[in-house]
Amino acid sequence: MSIVGWIILGLLAGAIAKFLLPGRDPGGLIGTTVIGIIGAFLGGWISSRFLDRPISNDFYDTATWVAAIGGSLVLLIAYRLLFGNSRERR
């Protein structure tokens, strides 16, 4: 899969992660989108590097989607923990 494919996968994985973990994000739509893209790359790298599960070149591979969504969820949770209080209402 090309870089463009990973970016599209990241956008969709970020949207799915946001759906699975609703709430107010400190970064808004753009921040969540960037987290989704980075999470897709991170999930794919972790899956292929440490879990001995090579990522398929097929866009519709279930393991690729699970890795991308998992990476997005991990980054979204970490982002909320680190920056979640920065946009509290006063």
PyMOL Python script that loads the backbone (N, CA, C, O; Angstrom):
from pymol import cmd

cmd.read_pdbstr("""\
ATOM      1  N   MET A   1       0.850  -1.169   0.000  1.00  0.00           N
ATOM      2  CA  MET A   1       0.000   0.000   0.000  1.00  0.00           C
ATOM      3  C   MET A   1       0.903   1.241   0.000  1.00  0.00           C
ATOM      4  O   MET A   1       1.937   1.263   0.667  1.00  0.00           O
ATOM      5  N   SER A   2       0.513   2.237  -0.730  1.00  0.00           N
ATOM      6  CA  SER A   2       1.322   3.443  -0.848  1.00  0.00           C
ATOM      7  C   SER A   2       1.100   4.375   0.341  1.00  0.00           C
ATOM      8  O   SER A   2       0.257   4.121   1.201  1.00  0.00           O
ATOM      9  N   ILE A   3       1.863   5.441   0.370  1.00  0.00           N
ATOM     10  CA  ILE A   3       1.722   6.453   1.419  1.00  0.00           C
ATOM     11  C   ILE A   3       0.324   7.057   1.392  1.00  0.00           C
ATOM     12  O   ILE A   3      -0.270   7.299   2.443  1.00  0.00           O
ATOM     13  N   VAL A   4      -0.201   7.301   0.203  1.00  0.00           N
ATOM     14  CA  VAL A   4      -1.550   7.856   0.077  1.00  0.00           C
ATOM     15  C   VAL A   4      -2.586   6.887   0.658  1.00  0.00           C
ATOM     16  O   VAL A   4      -3.546   7.305   1.306  1.00  0.00           O
ATOM     17  N   GLY A   5      -2.380   5.601   0.417  1.00  0.00           N
ATOM     18  CA  GLY A   5      -3.277   4.592   0.991  1.00  0.00           C
ATOM     19  C   GLY A   5      -3.240   4.604   2.509  1.00  0.00           C
ATOM     20  O   GLY A   5      -4.280   4.484   3.157  1.00  0.00           O
ATOM     21  N   TRP A   6      -2.035   4.748   3.089  1.00  0.00           N
ATOM     22  CA  TRP A   6      -1.913   4.815   4.541  1.00  0.00           C
ATOM     23  C   TRP A   6      -2.554   6.080   5.098  1.00  0.00           C
ATOM     24  O   TRP A   6      -3.129   6.055   6.186  1.00  0.00           O
ATOM     25  N   ILE A   7      -2.459   7.176   4.367  1.00  0.00           N
ATOM     26  CA  ILE A   7      -3.092   8.419   4.823  1.00  0.00           C
ATOM     27  C   ILE A   7      -4.611   8.271   4.809  1.00  0.00           C
ATOM     28  O   ILE A   7      -5.284   8.676   5.757  1.00  0.00           O
ATOM     29  N   ILE A   8      -5.146   7.698   3.747  1.00  0.00           N
ATOM     30  CA  ILE A   8      -6.602   7.469   3.684  1.00  0.00           C
ATOM     31  C   ILE A   8      -7.033   6.510   4.785  1.00  0.00           C
ATOM     32  O   ILE A   8      -8.043   6.732   5.453  1.00  0.00           O
ATOM     33  N   LEU A   9      -6.259   5.440   4.970  1.00  0.00           N
ATOM     34  CA  LEU A   9      -6.545   4.503   6.048  1.00  0.00           C
ATOM     35  C   LEU A   9      -6.483   5.203   7.399  1.00  0.00           C
ATOM     36  O   LEU A   9      -7.314   4.945   8.269  1.00  0.00           O
ATOM     37  N   GLY A  10      -5.508   6.085   7.582  1.00  0.00           N
ATOM     38  CA  GLY A  10      -5.386   6.837   8.831  1.00  0.00           C
ATOM     39  C   GLY A  10      -6.553   7.763   9.081  1.00  0.00           C
ATOM     40  O   GLY A  10      -7.021   7.885  10.213  1.00  0.00           O
ATOM     41  N   LEU A  11      -7.030   8.419   8.033  1.00  0.00           N
ATOM     42  CA  LEU A  11      -8.207   9.280   8.181  1.00  0.00           C
ATOM     43  C   LEU A  11      -9.421   8.480   8.633  1.00  0.00           C
ATOM     44  O   LEU A  11     -10.153   8.891   9.533  1.00  0.00           O
ATOM     45  N   LEU A  12      -9.622   7.342   8.001  1.00  0.00           N
ATOM     46  CA  LEU A  12     -10.754   6.494   8.372  1.00  0.00           C
ATOM     47  C   LEU A  12     -10.556   5.874   9.753  1.00  0.00           C
ATOM     48  O   LEU A  12     -11.507   5.776  10.528  1.00  0.00           O
ATOM     49  N   ALA A  13      -9.337   5.458  10.063  1.00  0.00           N
ATOM     50  CA  ALA A  13      -9.065   4.890  11.387  1.00  0.00           C
ATOM     51  C   ALA A  13      -9.238   5.933  12.474  1.00  0.00           C
ATOM     52  O   ALA A  13      -9.737   5.614  13.553  1.00  0.00           O
ATOM     53  N   GLY A  14      -8.843   7.160  12.221  1.00  0.00           N
ATOM     54  CA  GLY A  14      -9.048   8.242  13.183  1.00  0.00           C
ATOM     55  C   GLY A  14     -10.517   8.510  13.433  1.00  0.00           C
ATOM     56  O   GLY A  14     -10.926   8.751  14.569  1.00  0.00           O
ATOM     57  N   ALA A  15     -11.318   8.468  12.369  1.00  0.00           N
ATOM     58  CA  ALA A  15     -12.763   8.662  12.523  1.00  0.00           C
ATOM     59  C   ALA A  15     -13.388   7.519  13.314  1.00  0.00           C
ATOM     60  O   ALA A  15     -14.264   7.748  14.148  1.00  0.00           O
ATOM     61  N   ILE A  16     -12.946   6.301  13.061  1.00  0.00           N
ATOM     62  CA  ILE A  16     -13.462   5.145  13.800  1.00  0.00           C
ATOM     63  C   ILE A  16     -13.027   5.219  15.258  1.00  0.00           C
ATOM     64  O   ILE A  16     -13.822   4.936  16.155  1.00  0.00           O
ATOM     65  N   ALA A  17     -11.780   5.596  15.506  1.00  0.00           N
ATOM     66  CA  ALA A  17     -11.296   5.731  16.882  1.00  0.00           C
ATOM     67  C   ALA A  17     -12.084   6.809  17.618  1.00  0.00           C
ATOM     68  O   ALA A  17     -12.418   6.637  18.791  1.00  0.00           O
ATOM     69  N   LYS A  18     -12.378   7.899  16.957  1.00  0.00           N
ATOM     70  CA  LYS A  18     -13.173   8.977  17.559  1.00  0.00           C
ATOM     71  C   LYS A  18     -14.583   8.484  17.860  1.00  0.00           C
ATOM     72  O   LYS A  18     -15.159   8.851  18.884  1.00  0.00           O
ATOM     73  N   PHE A  19     -15.144   7.662  16.984  1.00  0.00           N
ATOM     74  CA  PHE A  19     -16.473   7.098  17.207  1.00  0.00           C
ATOM     75  C   PHE A  19     -16.456   6.140  18.399  1.00  0.00           C
ATOM     76  O   PHE A  19     -17.388   6.127  19.203  1.00  0.00           O
ATOM     77  N   LEU A  20     -15.392   5.337  18.509  1.00  0.00           N
ATOM     78  CA  LEU A  20     -15.285   4.379  19.612  1.00  0.00           C
ATOM     79  C   LEU A  20     -14.961   5.055  20.938  1.00  0.00           C
ATOM     80  O   LEU A  20     -15.277   4.518  22.000  1.00  0.00           O
ATOM     81  N   LEU A  21     -14.340   6.215  20.889  1.00  0.00           N
ATOM     82  CA  LEU A  21     -13.930   6.935  22.085  1.00  0.00           C
ATOM     83  C   LEU A  21     -14.462   8.370  21.998  1.00  0.00           C
ATOM     84  O   LEU A  21     -13.697   9.310  21.778  1.00  0.00           O
ATOM     85  N   PRO A  22     -15.776   8.528  22.172  1.00  0.00           N
ATOM     86  CA  PRO A  22     -16.355   9.865  22.006  1.00  0.00           C
ATOM     87  C   PRO A  22     -15.943  10.796  23.144  1.00  0.00           C
ATOM     88  O   PRO A  22     -15.470  10.355  24.191  1.00  0.00           O
ATOM     89  N   GLY A  23     -16.126  12.039  22.922  1.00  0.00           N
ATOM     90  CA  GLY A  23     -15.791  13.043  23.918  1.00  0.00           C
ATOM     91  C   GLY A  23     -15.113  14.221  23.258  1.00  0.00           C
ATOM     92  O   GLY A  23     -14.872  14.240  22.051  1.00  0.00           O
ATOM     93  N   ARG A  24     -14.822  15.174  24.066  1.00  0.00           N
ATOM     94  CA  ARG A  24     -14.215  16.401  23.567  1.00  0.00           C
ATOM     95  C   ARG A  24     -12.703  16.229  23.486  1.00  0.00           C
ATOM     96  O   ARG A  24     -12.054  15.889  24.476  1.00  0.00           O
ATOM     97  N   ASP A  25     -12.159  16.463  22.322  1.00  0.00           N
ATOM     98  CA  ASP A  25     -10.718  16.356  22.122  1.00  0.00           C
ATOM     99  C   ASP A  25     -10.086  17.733  22.157  1.00  0.00           C
ATOM    100  O   ASP A  25     -10.665  18.702  21.666  1.00  0.00           O
ATOM    101  N   PRO A  26      -8.902  17.818  22.735  1.00  0.00           N
ATOM    102  CA  PRO A  26      -8.226  19.113  22.781  1.00  0.00           C
ATOM    103  C   PRO A  26      -7.848  19.656  21.409  1.00  0.00           C
ATOM    104  O   PRO A  26      -7.746  20.871  21.245  1.00  0.00           O
ATOM    105  N   GLY A  27      -7.639  18.796  20.422  1.00  0.00           N
ATOM    106  CA  GLY A  27      -7.193  19.245  19.117  1.00  0.00           C
ATOM    107  C   GLY A  27      -8.294  19.448  18.099  1.00  0.00           C
ATOM    108  O   GLY A  27      -8.031  19.946  17.005  1.00  0.00           O
ATOM    109  N   GLY A  28      -9.509  19.079  18.425  1.00  0.00           N
ATOM    110  CA  GLY A  28     -10.602  19.224  17.484  1.00  0.00           C
ATOM    111  C   GLY A  28     -10.498  18.257  16.318  1.00  0.00           C
ATOM    112  O   GLY A  28      -9.838  17.222  16.413  1.00  0.00           O
ATOM    113  N   LEU A  29     -11.147  18.596  15.231  1.00  0.00           N
ATOM    114  CA  LEU A  29     -11.199  17.727  14.058  1.00  0.00           C
ATOM    115  C   LEU A  29      -9.824  17.543  13.414  1.00  0.00           C
ATOM    116  O   LEU A  29      -9.461  16.427  13.039  1.00  0.00           O
ATOM    117  N   ILE A  30      -9.075  18.604  13.286  1.00  0.00           N
ATOM    118  CA  ILE A  30      -7.767  18.510  12.652  1.00  0.00           C
ATOM    119  C   ILE A  30      -6.811  17.680  13.505  1.00  0.00           C
ATOM    120  O   ILE A  30      -6.077  16.844  12.977  1.00  0.00           O
ATOM    121  N   GLY A  31      -6.816  17.902  14.801  1.00  0.00           N
ATOM    122  CA  GLY A  31      -5.960  17.127  15.694  1.00  0.00           C
ATOM    123  C   GLY A  31      -6.295  15.653  15.673  1.00  0.00           C
ATOM    124  O   GLY A  31      -5.401  14.807  15.657  1.00  0.00           O
ATOM    125  N   THR A  32      -7.599  15.337  15.672  1.00  0.00           N
ATOM    126  CA  THR A  32      -8.022  13.941  15.625  1.00  0.00           C
ATOM    127  C   THR A  32      -7.634  13.300  14.298  1.00  0.00           C
ATOM    128  O   THR A  32      -7.259  12.128  14.264  1.00  0.00           O
ATOM    129  N   THR A  33      -7.719  14.050  13.212  1.00  0.00           N
ATOM    130  CA  THR A  33      -7.335  13.539  11.903  1.00  0.00           C
ATOM    131  C   THR A  33      -5.838  13.227  11.852  1.00  0.00           C
ATOM    132  O   THR A  33      -5.429  12.177  11.357  1.00  0.00           O
ATOM    133  N   VAL A  34      -5.041  14.139  12.362  1.00  0.00           N
ATOM    134  CA  VAL A  34      -3.590  13.921  12.382  1.00  0.00           C
ATOM    135  C   VAL A  34      -3.249  12.728  13.276  1.00  0.00           C
ATOM    136  O   VAL A  34      -2.381  11.924  12.937  1.00  0.00           O
ATOM    137  N   ILE A  35      -3.926  12.615  14.408  1.00  0.00           N
ATOM    138  CA  ILE A  35      -3.709  11.474  15.298  1.00  0.00           C
ATOM    139  C   ILE A  35      -4.077  10.176  14.587  1.00  0.00           C
ATOM    140  O   ILE A  35      -3.390   9.168  14.751  1.00  0.00           O
ATOM    141  N   GLY A  36      -5.139  10.185  13.809  1.00  0.00           N
ATOM    142  CA  GLY A  36      -5.532   8.996  13.057  1.00  0.00           C
ATOM    143  C   GLY A  36      -4.482   8.577  12.045  1.00  0.00           C
ATOM    144  O   GLY A  36      -4.186   7.390  11.908  1.00  0.00           O
ATOM    145  N   ILE A  37      -3.920   9.541  11.336  1.00  0.00           N
ATOM    146  CA  ILE A  37      -2.898   9.231  10.335  1.00  0.00           C
ATOM    147  C   ILE A  37      -1.628   8.704  11.010  1.00  0.00           C
ATOM    148  O   ILE A  37      -1.075   7.688  10.588  1.00  0.00           O
ATOM    149  N   ILE A  38      -1.173   9.387  12.046  1.00  0.00           N
ATOM    150  CA  ILE A  38       0.021   8.934  12.756  1.00  0.00           C
ATOM    151  C   ILE A  38      -0.247   7.586  13.428  1.00  0.00           C
ATOM    152  O   ILE A  38       0.631   6.724  13.462  1.00  0.00           O
ATOM    153  N   GLY A  39      -1.457   7.403  13.962  1.00  0.00           N
ATOM    154  CA  GLY A  39      -1.822   6.138  14.600  1.00  0.00           C
ATOM    155  C   GLY A  39      -1.820   4.973  13.622  1.00  0.00           C
ATOM    156  O   GLY A  39      -1.446   3.858  13.987  1.00  0.00           O
ATOM    157  N   ALA A  40      -2.229   5.218  12.397  1.00  0.00           N
ATOM    158  CA  ALA A  40      -2.207   4.160  11.380  1.00  0.00           C
ATOM    159  C   ALA A  40      -0.773   3.729  11.091  1.00  0.00           C
ATOM    160  O   ALA A  40      -0.482   2.536  11.007  1.00  0.00           O
ATOM    161  N   PHE A  41       0.112   4.697  10.940  1.00  0.00           N
ATOM    162  CA  PHE A  41       1.523   4.364  10.723  1.00  0.00           C
ATOM    163  C   PHE A  41       2.110   3.651  11.941  1.00  0.00           C
ATOM    164  O   PHE A  41       2.822   2.656  11.799  1.00  0.00           O
ATOM    165  N   LEU A  42       1.812   4.160  13.135  1.00  0.00           N
ATOM    166  CA  LEU A  42       2.336   3.556  14.357  1.00  0.00           C
ATOM    167  C   LEU A  42       1.795   2.144  14.554  1.00  0.00           C
ATOM    168  O   LEU A  42       2.555   1.231  14.876  1.00  0.00           O
ATOM    169  N   GLY A  43       0.507   1.956  14.367  1.00  0.00           N
ATOM    170  CA  GLY A  43      -0.081   0.630  14.514  1.00  0.00           C
ATOM    171  C   GLY A  43       0.484  -0.362  13.517  1.00  0.00           C
ATOM    172  O   GLY A  43       0.739  -1.515  13.866  1.00  0.00           O
ATOM    173  N   GLY A  44       0.681   0.067  12.292  1.00  0.00           N
ATOM    174  CA  GLY A  44       1.278  -0.804  11.279  1.00  0.00           C
ATOM    175  C   GLY A  44       2.715  -1.160  11.607  1.00  0.00           C
ATOM    176  O   GLY A  44       3.142  -2.300  11.421  1.00  0.00           O
ATOM    177  N   TRP A  45       3.458  -0.178  12.097  1.00  0.00           N
ATOM    178  CA  TRP A  45       4.852  -0.432  12.453  1.00  0.00           C
ATOM    179  C   TRP A  45       4.946  -1.387  13.645  1.00  0.00           C
ATOM    180  O   TRP A  45       5.745  -2.323  13.623  1.00  0.00           O
ATOM    181  N   ILE A  46       4.142  -1.160  14.677  1.00  0.00           N
ATOM    182  CA  ILE A  46       4.161  -2.041  15.851  1.00  0.00           C
ATOM    183  C   ILE A  46       3.743  -3.451  15.471  1.00  0.00           C
ATOM    184  O   ILE A  46       4.338  -4.429  15.924  1.00  0.00           O
ATOM    185  N   SER A  47       2.722  -3.549  14.642  1.00  0.00           N
ATOM    186  CA  SER A  47       2.239  -4.865  14.227  1.00  0.00           C
ATOM    187  C   SER A  47       3.300  -5.642  13.460  1.00  0.00           C
ATOM    188  O   SER A  47       3.489  -6.836  13.694  1.00  0.00           O
ATOM    189  N   SER A  48       3.982  -4.979  12.558  1.00  0.00           N
ATOM    190  CA  SER A  48       4.978  -5.693  11.764  1.00  0.00           C
ATOM    191  C   SER A  48       6.284  -5.902  12.524  1.00  0.00           C
ATOM    192  O   SER A  48       6.973  -6.897  12.302  1.00  0.00           O
ATOM    193  N   ARG A  49       6.622  -5.001  13.396  1.00  0.00           N
ATOM    194  CA  ARG A  49       7.915  -5.065  14.087  1.00  0.00           C
ATOM    195  C   ARG A  49       7.888  -5.985  15.308  1.00  0.00           C
ATOM    196  O   ARG A  49       8.769  -6.831  15.466  1.00  0.00           O
ATOM    197  N   PHE A  50       6.889  -5.826  16.166  1.00  0.00           N
ATOM    198  CA  PHE A  50       6.889  -6.517  17.448  1.00  0.00           C
ATOM    199  C   PHE A  50       5.918  -7.695  17.534  1.00  0.00           C
ATOM    200  O   PHE A  50       6.144  -8.621  18.313  1.00  0.00           O
ATOM    201  N   LEU A  51       4.860  -7.672  16.759  1.00  0.00           N
ATOM    202  CA  LEU A  51       3.869  -8.742  16.835  1.00  0.00           C
ATOM    203  C   LEU A  51       4.064  -9.798  15.757  1.00  0.00           C
ATOM    204  O   LEU A  51       3.280 -10.742  15.660  1.00  0.00           O
ATOM    205  N   ASP A  52       5.095  -9.643  14.957  1.00  0.00           N
ATOM    206  CA  ASP A  52       5.419 -10.586  13.888  1.00  0.00           C
ATOM    207  C   ASP A  52       4.229 -10.813  12.956  1.00  0.00           C
ATOM    208  O   ASP A  52       3.988 -11.928  12.493  1.00  0.00           O
ATOM    209  N   ARG A  53       3.506  -9.756  12.696  1.00  0.00           N
ATOM    210  CA  ARG A  53       2.362  -9.800  11.793  1.00  0.00           C
ATOM    211  C   ARG A  53       2.612  -8.800  10.678  1.00  0.00           C
ATOM    212  O   ARG A  53       2.302  -7.618  10.823  1.00  0.00           O
ATOM    213  N   PRO A  54       3.170  -9.263   9.569  1.00  0.00           N
ATOM    214  CA  PRO A  54       3.456  -8.314   8.484  1.00  0.00           C
ATOM    215  C   PRO A  54       2.172  -7.687   7.953  1.00  0.00           C
ATOM    216  O   PRO A  54       1.131  -8.335   7.853  1.00  0.00           O
ATOM    217  N   ILE A  55       2.280  -6.431   7.623  1.00  0.00           N
ATOM    218  CA  ILE A  55       1.139  -5.698   7.096  1.00  0.00           C
ATOM    219  C   ILE A  55       0.984  -6.021   5.628  1.00  0.00           C
ATOM    220  O   ILE A  55       1.948  -5.989   4.863  1.00  0.00           O
ATOM    221  N   SER A  56      -0.233  -6.332   5.244  1.00  0.00           N
ATOM    222  CA  SER A  56      -0.525  -6.689   3.863  1.00  0.00           C
ATOM    223  C   SER A  56      -0.535  -5.448   2.981  1.00  0.00           C
ATOM    224  O   SER A  56      -0.755  -4.336   3.461  1.00  0.00           O
ATOM    225  N   ASN A  57      -0.300  -5.643   1.714  1.00  0.00           N
ATOM    226  CA  ASN A  57      -0.406  -4.552   0.752  1.00  0.00           C
ATOM    227  C   ASN A  57      -1.836  -4.311   0.321  1.00  0.00           C
ATOM    228  O   ASN A  57      -2.111  -3.388  -0.447  1.00  0.00           O
ATOM    229  N   ASP A  58      -2.745  -5.133   0.807  1.00  0.00           N
ATOM    230  CA  ASP A  58      -4.154  -5.009   0.469  1.00  0.00           C
ATOM    231  C   ASP A  58      -4.822  -4.009   1.416  1.00  0.00           C
ATOM    232  O   ASP A  58      -4.677  -4.109   2.635  1.00  0.00           O
ATOM    233  N   PHE A  59      -5.548  -3.053   0.855  1.00  0.00           N
ATOM    234  CA  PHE A  59      -6.211  -2.022   1.655  1.00  0.00           C
ATOM    235  C   PHE A  59      -7.290  -2.620   2.544  1.00  0.00           C
ATOM    236  O   PHE A  59      -7.581  -2.063   3.602  1.00  0.00           O
ATOM    237  N   TYR A  60      -7.880  -3.714   2.157  1.00  0.00           N
ATOM    238  CA  TYR A  60      -9.009  -4.293   2.884  1.00  0.00           C
ATOM    239  C   TYR A  60      -8.614  -5.443   3.807  1.00  0.00           C
ATOM    240  O   TYR A  60      -9.469  -6.251   4.173  1.00  0.00           O
ATOM    241  N   ASP A  61      -7.355  -5.537   4.188  1.00  0.00           N
ATOM    242  CA  ASP A  61      -6.892  -6.570   5.094  1.00  0.00           C
ATOM    243  C   ASP A  61      -7.340  -6.236   6.520  1.00  0.00           C
ATOM    244  O   ASP A  61      -7.113  -5.123   6.994  1.00  0.00           O
ATOM    245  N   THR A  62      -7.967  -7.183   7.200  1.00  0.00           N
ATOM    246  CA  THR A  62      -8.506  -6.954   8.539  1.00  0.00           C
ATOM    247  C   THR A  62      -7.408  -6.612   9.539  1.00  0.00           C
ATOM    248  O   THR A  62      -7.588  -5.718  10.366  1.00  0.00           O
ATOM    249  N   ALA A  63      -6.284  -7.302   9.478  1.00  0.00           N
ATOM    250  CA  ALA A  63      -5.185  -7.033  10.416  1.00  0.00           C
ATOM    251  C   ALA A  63      -4.642  -5.614  10.251  1.00  0.00           C
ATOM    252  O   ALA A  63      -4.273  -4.973  11.235  1.00  0.00           O
ATOM    253  N   THR A  64      -4.592  -5.129   9.029  1.00  0.00           N
ATOM    254  CA  THR A  64      -4.131  -3.768   8.782  1.00  0.00           C
ATOM    255  C   THR A  64      -5.070  -2.763   9.419  1.00  0.00           C
ATOM    256  O   THR A  64      -4.623  -1.804  10.048  1.00  0.00           O
ATOM    257  N   TRP A  65      -6.367  -2.976   9.261  1.00  0.00           N
ATOM    258  CA  TRP A  65      -7.362  -2.080   9.847  1.00  0.00           C
ATOM    259  C   TRP A  65      -7.322  -2.112  11.368  1.00  0.00           C
ATOM    260  O   TRP A  65      -7.406  -1.067  12.013  1.00  0.00           O
ATOM    261  N   VAL A  66      -7.196  -3.299  11.944  1.00  0.00           N
ATOM    262  CA  VAL A  66      -7.140  -3.416  13.402  1.00  0.00           C
ATOM    263  C   VAL A  66      -5.895  -2.706  13.929  1.00  0.00           C
ATOM    264  O   VAL A  66      -5.964  -2.004  14.938  1.00  0.00           O
ATOM    265  N   ALA A  67      -4.765  -2.881  13.259  1.00  0.00           N
ATOM    266  CA  ALA A  67      -3.535  -2.214  13.679  1.00  0.00           C
ATOM    267  C   ALA A  67      -3.680  -0.698  13.581  1.00  0.00           C
ATOM    268  O   ALA A  67      -3.255   0.020  14.487  1.00  0.00           O
ATOM    269  N   ALA A  68      -4.265  -0.206  12.513  1.00  0.00           N
ATOM    270  CA  ALA A  68      -4.417   1.238  12.328  1.00  0.00           C
ATOM    271  C   ALA A  68      -5.379   1.830  13.355  1.00  0.00           C
ATOM    272  O   ALA A  68      -5.098   2.880  13.933  1.00  0.00           O
ATOM    273  N   ILE A  69      -6.500   1.171  13.585  1.00  0.00           N
ATOM    274  CA  ILE A  69      -7.469   1.665  14.567  1.00  0.00           C
ATOM    275  C   ILE A  69      -6.890   1.570  15.978  1.00  0.00           C
ATOM    276  O   ILE A  69      -7.080   2.477  16.789  1.00  0.00           O
ATOM    277  N   GLY A  70      -6.185   0.478  16.271  1.00  0.00           N
ATOM    278  CA  GLY A  70      -5.542   0.335  17.578  1.00  0.00           C
ATOM    279  C   GLY A  70      -4.510   1.417  17.827  1.00  0.00           C
ATOM    280  O   GLY A  70      -4.461   1.995  18.913  1.00  0.00           O
ATOM    281  N   GLY A  71      -3.686   1.695  16.832  1.00  0.00           N
ATOM    282  CA  GLY A  71      -2.698   2.765  16.968  1.00  0.00           C
ATOM    283  C   GLY A  71      -3.357   4.120  17.158  1.00  0.00           C
ATOM    284  O   GLY A  71      -2.870   4.942  17.934  1.00  0.00           O
ATOM    285  N   SER A  72      -4.452   4.362  16.463  1.00  0.00           N
ATOM    286  CA  SER A  72      -5.177   5.623  16.604  1.00  0.00           C
ATOM    287  C   SER A  72      -5.794   5.752  17.987  1.00  0.00           C
ATOM    288  O   SER A  72      -5.766   6.829  18.584  1.00  0.00           O
ATOM    289  N   LEU A  73      -6.352   4.658  18.502  1.00  0.00           N
ATOM    290  CA  LEU A  73      -6.932   4.688  19.845  1.00  0.00           C
ATOM    291  C   LEU A  73      -5.868   4.966  20.897  1.00  0.00           C
ATOM    292  O   LEU A  73      -6.087   5.763  21.809  1.00  0.00           O
ATOM    293  N   VAL A  74      -4.726   4.320  20.776  1.00  0.00           N
ATOM    294  CA  VAL A  74      -3.649   4.534  21.744  1.00  0.00           C
ATOM    295  C   VAL A  74      -3.194   5.989  21.717  1.00  0.00           C
ATOM    296  O   VAL A  74      -3.028   6.603  22.771  1.00  0.00           O
ATOM    297  N   LEU A  75      -2.994   6.540  20.537  1.00  0.00           N
ATOM    298  CA  LEU A  75      -2.558   7.933  20.446  1.00  0.00           C
ATOM    299  C   LEU A  75      -3.637   8.899  20.920  1.00  0.00           C
ATOM    300  O   LEU A  75      -3.322   9.911  21.546  1.00  0.00           O
ATOM    301  N   LEU A  76      -4.897   8.608  20.634  1.00  0.00           N
ATOM    302  CA  LEU A  76      -5.992   9.476  21.071  1.00  0.00           C
ATOM    303  C   LEU A  76      -6.095   9.487  22.593  1.00  0.00           C
ATOM    304  O   LEU A  76      -6.299  10.543  23.192  1.00  0.00           O
ATOM    305  N   ILE A  77      -5.957   8.337  23.214  1.00  0.00           N
ATOM    306  CA  ILE A  77      -5.985   8.266  24.679  1.00  0.00           C
ATOM    307  C   ILE A  77      -4.794   9.017  25.265  1.00  0.00           C
ATOM    308  O   ILE A  77      -4.950   9.791  26.210  1.00  0.00           O
ATOM    309  N   ALA A  78      -3.614   8.796  24.713  1.00  0.00           N
ATOM    310  CA  ALA A  78      -2.417   9.489  25.208  1.00  0.00           C
ATOM    311  C   ALA A  78      -2.551  11.000  25.029  1.00  0.00           C
ATOM    312  O   ALA A  78      -2.159  11.767  25.908  1.00  0.00           O
ATOM    313  N   TYR A  79      -3.096  11.420  23.909  1.00  0.00           N
ATOM    314  CA  TYR A  79      -3.278  12.849  23.645  1.00  0.00           C
ATOM    315  C   TYR A  79      -4.252  13.462  24.639  1.00  0.00           C
ATOM    316  O   TYR A  79      -4.024  14.565  25.135  1.00  0.00           O
ATOM    317  N   ARG A  80      -5.322  12.763  24.929  1.00  0.00           N
ATOM    318  CA  ARG A  80      -6.284  13.262  25.911  1.00  0.00           C
ATOM    319  C   ARG A  80      -5.688  13.319  27.307  1.00  0.00           C
ATOM    320  O   ARG A  80      -5.965  14.252  28.061  1.00  0.00           O
ATOM    321  N   LEU A  81      -4.873  12.334  27.658  1.00  0.00           N
ATOM    322  CA  LEU A  81      -4.239  12.346  28.975  1.00  0.00           C
ATOM    323  C   LEU A  81      -3.240  13.495  29.110  1.00  0.00           C
ATOM    324  O   LEU A  81      -3.157  14.128  30.163  1.00  0.00           O
ATOM    325  N   LEU A  82      -2.489  13.761  28.052  1.00  0.00           N
ATOM    326  CA  LEU A  82      -1.480  14.811  28.107  1.00  0.00           C
ATOM    327  C   LEU A  82      -2.055  16.214  27.978  1.00  0.00           C
ATOM    328  O   LEU A  82      -1.623  17.129  28.680  1.00  0.00           O
ATOM    329  N   PHE A  83      -3.030  16.391  27.083  1.00  0.00           N
ATOM    330  CA  PHE A  83      -3.505  17.725  26.772  1.00  0.00           C
ATOM    331  C   PHE A  83      -4.994  17.909  27.021  1.00  0.00           C
ATOM    332  O   PHE A  83      -5.562  18.911  26.590  1.00  0.00           O
ATOM    333  N   GLY A  84      -5.628  16.991  27.691  1.00  0.00           N
ATOM    334  CA  GLY A  84      -7.076  17.028  27.879  1.00  0.00           C
ATOM    335  C   GLY A  84      -7.584  18.192  28.691  1.00  0.00           C
ATOM    336  O   GLY A  84      -8.707  18.642  28.463  1.00  0.00           O
ATOM    337  N   ASN A  85      -6.812  18.699  29.625  1.00  0.00           N
ATOM    338  CA  ASN A  85      -7.267  19.795  30.488  1.00  0.00           C
ATOM    339  C   ASN A  85      -6.962  21.164  29.924  1.00  0.00           C
ATOM    340  O   ASN A  85      -7.323  22.171  30.532  1.00  0.00           O
ATOM    341  N   SER A  86      -6.314  21.228  28.792  1.00  0.00           N
ATOM    342  CA  SER A  86      -5.903  22.521  28.258  1.00  0.00           C
ATOM    343  C   SER A  86      -7.076  23.320  27.680  1.00  0.00           C
ATOM    344  O   SER A  86      -6.952  24.530  27.492  1.00  0.00           O
ATOM    345  N   ARG A  87      -8.201  22.676  27.398  1.00  0.00           N
ATOM    346  CA  ARG A  87      -9.340  23.394  26.820  1.00  0.00           C
ATOM    347  C   ARG A  87     -10.551  23.376  27.739  1.00  0.00           C
ATOM    348  O   ARG A  87     -11.687  23.404  27.267  1.00  0.00           O
ATOM    349  N   GLU A  88     -10.326  23.332  29.017  1.00  0.00           N
ATOM    350  CA  GLU A  88     -11.458  23.361  29.947  1.00  0.00           C
ATOM    351  C   GLU A  88     -12.156  24.703  29.858  1.00  0.00           C
ATOM    352  O   GLU A  88     -11.538  25.733  29.587  1.00  0.00           O
ATOM    353  N   ARG A  89     -13.456  24.667  30.091  1.00  0.00           N
ATOM    354  CA  ARG A  89     -14.225  25.903  30.114  1.00  0.00           C
ATOM    355  C   ARG A  89     -13.988  26.637  31.428  1.00  0.00           C
ATOM    356  O   ARG A  89     -13.846  26.025  32.486  1.00  0.00           O
ATOM    357  N   ARG A  90     -13.949  27.917  31.336  1.00  0.00           N
ATOM    358  CA  ARG A  90     -13.702  28.729  32.533  1.00  0.00           C
ATOM    359  C   ARG A  90     -14.941  29.444  32.935  1.00  0.00           C
ATOM    360  O   ARG A  90     -14.937  30.180  33.922  1.00  0.00           O
TER     361      ARG A  90
END
""", "prot")
cmd.dss("prot")
cmd.show_as("cartoon", "prot")
cmd.util.cbc("prot")
cmd.orient("prot")
